[in-house]
Amino acid sequence: KGVTLIELLIALVISGVLIAALYRTFIGQQKTYIVQDQVVDMQQNVRVAINKMMREIRMAGFGGVGDVLSQVGGVNGFTDVITPNANSLTIVGGFRQMSTLAANAAGGQNKITLKNATDASQFDGATHHYISIGGLESNTVQSRTGADLTLDQPLRVTHPVGTPVFKIHAITYGIRDDSGTPVLFRNLYSNTTSSQRETVAENIENVQFEYFDDANPPNQLALPIGDPGIIRMIRVTVRARTNMADSDFKGGVGGFRRRTIASNIQ
């Protein structure tokens, strides 16, 4: 009417084997899920890094920046639209609209009025006083009174009310170590300390910039480039890694999975 000890032991052994198999399957599926989740994050980081740089590199030089680049010291110390390096890149342009003109600005005068004083205050300070009116001409802000800005040079043309006003920045992209995590940084030069660098994407191990002229097919330009003005295309190659190492993964240094994406930016 009951079970013997041997029958009970056999049942326990069979149950243990089944539970172990189920547990092993669960652990394997859980690990696969974690790995795929990290790979998705890694690929997303690469896309974020490429897309951010692509938008701003295409805008390099926008705003008639030649007027301020030709001044002593240039923009935040940079005198070219593009300052090319193999592992970093600095570009200058009017990347952000700050306000609009509240009144007509006649050619030959050196004063403009923005929509309000808050907008005008965005140009306070030596690292922020580079301005583009209508994307056509650039200048430096000498002083501010409320919403009124006094420029260093007179305007070349007349700009009507509502004309957009842009702030001109020098932006540098590069790689830095953030407490053991490699990150792609973006420095707007609000000041020059590394602690102010904005992190664009984490776990970006390497970024490479290659430069090409306008030939057909384009010729790669050897660094250093004497005249950055001949650059017409930049190839950006970004290599990312997963956030965590996998001790069971033997296909990469340190157990990290990696992805590399390259993009040509005109």
HUMOZI-V442619 format. One record per backbone hydrogen bond with DSSP energy under -0.5 kcal/mol. CO is the residue of the C=O (numbers start at 0). NH is the residue of the N-H. Records with the same first field share a line. If there is no record, write none. Layout:
BEGIN
CO->NH, NH
END
This chain:
BEGIN
3->7
4->8
5->9
6->10
7->11
8->12
9->13
10->14
11->15
12->16
13->17
14->18
15->19
16->20
17->21
18->22
19->23
20->24
21->25
22->26
23->27
24->28
25->29
26->30
27->31
28->32
29->33
30->34
31->35
32->36
33->37
34->38
35->39
36->40
37->41
38->42
39->43
40->44
41->45
42->46
43->47
44->48
45->49
46->50
47->51
48->52
49->53
50->54
51->55
52->56
53->57
54->58
56->59
58->61
60->63, 64
61->93
63->66, 137
64->67, 68
65->69
67->70
70->73
72->76
73->75
74->77
77->74
80->91
81->83
82->89
85->208
87->84
88->172
89->82
90->170
91->60
92->94, 168
95->166
98->164
99->114
100->161
103->105
104->158
105->108
108->154
109->150
111->148
112->101, 102
115->119
116->120
118->121
119->122
120->123
124->127, 128
128->130, 140
129->167
130->138
131->133, 165
132->135, 136
134->62
136->132
138->130
139->141, 151
142->149
144->147
146->113
147->144
148->111, 150
149->141, 142
154->107
158->104
159->162
162->100
163->133
164->97, 98
165->131
166->95
168->92, 170
170->90
171->186
172->88
173->184
175->177, 182
176->178
177->180
179->181
180->177
181->202, 203
182->175, 184
183->199, 200
184->173
185->187, 197
186->171
192->195
193->196
197->185, 199
200->183
202->204, 240
205->238
207->236
209->234
210->220
211->231, 232
218->212
223->225
226->229
227->230
232->211
233->235, 264
234->209, 236
235->237, 262
236->207
237->260
238->204, 205
239->258
244->246
245->248
247->249
251->254
252->255
254->245
256->241
258->239
260->237
262->235, 264
263->265
264->233
END
